[in-house]
Amino acid sequence: MKGSVSPRGKNVWRIRYDLPTTDPSVRKQATETVHGPKHIAEKVLRERLASLEAGTHVEKSKETLAQFMQSWLDNYAVTHCQPRTVMGYRTHIKLYIVPLLGHVPIQSLTPRHIQDFHAQMLSSGLSKRTVLHAHRVLSEALKHAMSWGILARNPVQAVSPPKPEEQELEIWSLPIIQRFLDVIEGHPFQDLFTITLLTGMRRSEITGLRWGGVDFEGNGLRVTGTLQRVTGMGLVEGPPKTKSSRRSIALGQKAMTILNRIRSKQLEMQLEYSDLYRNNAGYVFTDALGAPIDSDRVSKEFAKVIKKAMLPHIRFHDLRHCHASLLLADGTNIKAISERLGHSKVSTTLNIYSHLLPNIQAAAAEGLERQLARRGETALSEVP
């Protein structure tokens, strides 16, 4: 590859270098303007020639970050990611990335831009967790910009995002849980709330539960799909969150009684309303005419119930944590809890609920000493 440096003014230089081409008879060149002493221009030229030799050179583009992010959303994210994930990407791009960085040409983006981006978000009152999420969305998009030959490096990777403060889980005690179960007696979502507490299922999993996944003979259910609202698309069916989320959950008698009651009621409604009854998909939780339950409505109804009853504020999702806390308090094996929750690793379960196990180290030490003491007693009894 050939290149040259020529003056354009005081401390202004033009570098020109050959680009690879599929047609040997056609010469293709790139031109750049460099400000500073001549040796800086020569250094830039050497870097360009080296990148061409290594095959890492990217052609100059005027595309802005805003333009790229939209293209990435439309041509990659929509076809490769779950709708709810795309909705999250779109929100962070629209609210934070484009307003603060969208005007910057993507190839001019530097780590300094990213650092300023973090600072602007924080100074506007946004939480460190929100900044972290926006950082991850931008990093994911620019990772593809590299693989597509638009960027030589990802500037986001050179900047550490702010570390969010540890948030302790909001979990109800057993007396409050019992109070909650009393409060929801007769509520339209009583069965849904109760089954969630008894299984630890995620919101999208409970609304997406179908009768085909309920094992009446084996007293259990299988999580095989989700149902959740996506902006602009309505209620969208999808697969479980992860591979480990596709799981079986054993059920006790109370849960099975509830499910049997729901099933009997639906069959009655189907006979009564005939074609007006719309549960052709076979959802467990529906409205009076068989339509599936909106996942967002579940959270809103839950919030209304606990506010009216003046119970400590938690999210609907926190019923999942209450489920885990009840199992831990009962001495259930941590691996069994991890499998019920659909965690990929037991370590994930331990990290989330470690604060609920303050005595685990003490109990382990005491157990070890008891075993050693028994062994010592056995050894003494064997002495002639």
Secondary structure, 3 states (H helix, E strand, C coil): CCEEEEEEECCEEEEEEEECCCCCCCCEEEEEEEECCHHHHHHHHHHHHHHHHHCCCCCCCCCEHHHHHHHHHHHHHHHHCCHHHHHHHHHHHHHHHHHHHCCCEHHHCCHHHHHHHHHHHHHCCCCHHHHHHHHHHHHHHHHHHHHCCCCCCCHHHHCCCCCCCCCCCCCCCHHHHHHHHHHCCCCCCHHHHHHHHHHCCCHHHHHCCEHHHEECCCCEEECCCEEEEECCCEEEEECCCCHHHCCEEECCHHHHHHHHHHHHHHHHHHHHHHHHCCCCCCECCECCCCCECCHHHHHHHHHHHHHHCCCCCCCCCHHHHHHHHHHHHCCCCHHHHHHHHCCCCHHHHHHHHHHHCCCHHHHHHHHHHHHHHHHHHHHHHCCC
